[in-house]
Amino acid sequence: MLPLFCCLVVVVVGGAVVVAVVVVVVVLLVVEVIVIVVVAVVVVAAAAAATTTDSRISSQQSLLFSPMKNSNHINQKIISV
């Protein structure tokens, strides 16, 4: 009777260990997916912010430099006349 009880204990403990390992692996996979998604969202947000900033800077630069371009164009016409 004792060997049967020992076998039962080994099977139950072994099953519990297998279940625990499976749970740990699944939790780690879920955490990895969450981390990947968060990093992807942060990278996309940073890229969008950089693009928006670049477009704002370029539009401001074009506004700043367009009078100079126009004045140069006018000066060239005056000089050519």
Sequence and secondary structure as in RCSB ss.txt:
>XXXX:A:sequence
MLPLFCCLVVVVVGGAVVVAVVVVVVVLLVVEVIVIVVVAVVVVAAAAAATTTDSRISSQQSLLFSPMKNSNHIN
QKIISV
>XXXX:A:secstr
 HHHHHHHHHHHHHHHHHHHHHHHHHHHHHHHHHHHHHHHHHHHHHHHHHHHHHHHHHHHHHHHHHHHHHHHHHH
HHHHH 
